[in-house]
Amino acid sequence: MSKLLKRNSSIEFTIAASDKLAVYSKAACSIYQKASYPNFVDSETLLKLTVADIEYTSSAFSAAAVIRIEAGNQDVYYNEGTNPAITERRGLRGQGTPGVLNSTGALTSAMILSGLVTTTAASAVTATLPTFTALEAAVELEVGESFDWAVNSVTGVGTFTVTAATAHTVIGTMGVITVTSGLFRTRKSSATAYVTYRLA
């Protein structure tokens, strides 16, 4: 899970070299990097003034750094790691460009993490989920954490069927018939496996 910083407060922590920082708040917040030098007063540099209701992810830090986040008048969620994400926002966030899959093939991590996959296929589509390894490379989840995503079969004549992949199983009726939508939940079920459920 992400870490929570309450509104109108601040926190200071060290982020490891090569890690990134993800931050989200419904109000703008400030992210500072602290610098210390012998015989000088510590200083801070403003790294980012975030935009309200937009998730921000930094570039990888080249060296370990001391970071301070200053919340505004809304709570702040933050996380760090090689591929950090604010998991609390999955299914309750702004919608970027949906993934598109119009023929049998791979549902990439980016597609399902976008929250929405569309299809206008003229025939049946078999959509293979990302493997455990591929999904781990795209998002860092703890065991038991999950995110929701949907398939919108806009037009066409064939069923869009979500299928399992290596170390990524499925539970439920996974076919989405034409001119309907399907809702799914992908959960990290163990340190080596994911499972995707059909919710609706």
N, C-alpha and C positions, 0 to 999 in steps of 0.2 A: 504494500500500500504506500501511497505518497505520504509525506510528512505534512503536518498542518501547522501553519503560523496564524495565530489569531489576529484579527483586525487591530490596527493602531499599535502594533508591537513590532519587535525586530528580533532577529536571531543571527548568530555568527557561527560559522562552522568551516571546516577545512575540506576542500574537494581534492580528490586525488588526481595526479597527472593522468592524462588521456581520457578522463571522465568528462561528461557533459552535464549541464544543469538544465532541468525542465521546470518551468514555473507557470502557474496559472492563478488568476484571480479575476473576479468580476469588476474589480477596480484597478486602476494603474498602481503598480508598486515599483520600488527602486531596488536595484541589485548593484552592490558595490564590491570592489576587490580591495583588500587591505594590503598595504605595503609597510614593511618594517626595515629600518636601516639603523646601524649602530650610531649612537649619539644624536639621533634625530627623533622627533615626535612621529609616531605612526601616522600614516596618511591613508586616504581612501580615494579610489577612482570610481566614478559612476560607470558601470559596465552597460546597464540597460535600464531605461524607464519603460516598463512593459505597457502594452496597450490593453485596456479593459476587455475582458471576455475573449482574449486571444492567447492561446498557449504559446509560450516562448521556449525555445530550446537553443542553448548556446552551442558554439563550436567546442571541440575538445580542448581542454586546457593542456598546454605544453608542459607545465610543471604544476606541482601541488600549489594550491592557492587558498587563502583565507577569504571567505565570502560572507557578506552581510546582506540579508534581505530585510527591507523595511516595508511593512504592510501599510496600505492605505486604510480606507474605511470599510474594506471587505476582507474576509479571511483569504489566506494564500496557501495553495497547495504547491509543494516543491518536491523534487526527487533528483537524485544524481546517480550516474552510472555510465556505462558505455553507450547504452541506448535507452535513456530514461523516458518515462511517459507518465502523465497524470492519469492513472487508471480510473479515478473517480469520475472522470469526464466522459468515459466511453458510453455512448448511448445518450448523453445529455450535453451536447456541444454544438458549436457551429458546424455546418456541413461543407467540407471542401468538395473538390471535383470527385464524383463517384468513380469507382472502378468500372470497367466495361469488359464483359466476356461474351462474345457472340458466336463462339465455336468451342468444341471440346478442347480442353486444355487445363492449364494450371490457374488456380485462384492464388494469386501472389499474396504475400503478407501485406504489401501496401494496399492492395485492393480491399481486403477485409478490414484492415485498420482504418481505412477511410470512412467506415461505417455504413457504406452503401455500395452495392454492386448492381449494375443494370445489364439487361440483355434484350436485344431485339432479334434474336436468332430465328432463322426461318426453319430450323430443324432442331431436334433434341440436342441438348448440351450436357456433357459430363464434365463437371467442374471439380478438379482435384484440389483439396485443401493443401496449404503449405505443410511441409514436414516439420517435425519438432525443431530440427536444427535451423531451418529457414526462419521459423517464427521467432525462435530465441535470438537470432541475429538482428531481428527487427524491433523487438520490444522486450523490456525486462519486466517480468511478472514474478511475484512470489507464488509458491504453491497455494492454490485456493483462490487466487485472483482471476478475474475474467473480464471480458468486454463483449458487448452486443453489436451485431451488425445485421444487415438485411439484404435480401435479393429482391429486386423489382423486375419481374418479367413483363416488359412493356408491351411487346407485340410478338407475333410469330405463331408457330403451330406446335412447337415441341416443348417438352418438360425440361427444366433446368435442374439437374440432379447434382447435389453436393456429395462428394465421396471422400473416403478416408485416404490418408497418406501415411508414410512411415512415422510411427510413434505419435500419430494424430488420428484418433478414432472418432466415430460418429454415433449418435444415439437419437432415434426418432425417424420420422418420415422425412426424407431429405429432398424429395422432389418438389419443385415449385412450378405449378402449371402456368400456362400462358395467361397473361393479363391478370395476374395475382402477385402478391408479395409473400415472402417468407422471412421470419425473424429467427436469428440464430444467436447462441451464446457460446463463445469459445473460452474454455477454462483450462488453466494449468493444473492438471490433476496430480502430477508428481514431479520430481526433479528431472524426469526424463520423458514426460508425455503430456500431450494436450488431448482434450476431448471437446467436440463441438456438438451441442444439443440443438434440436429444432424446438423453438418455443412456440411458434404460431405460424 
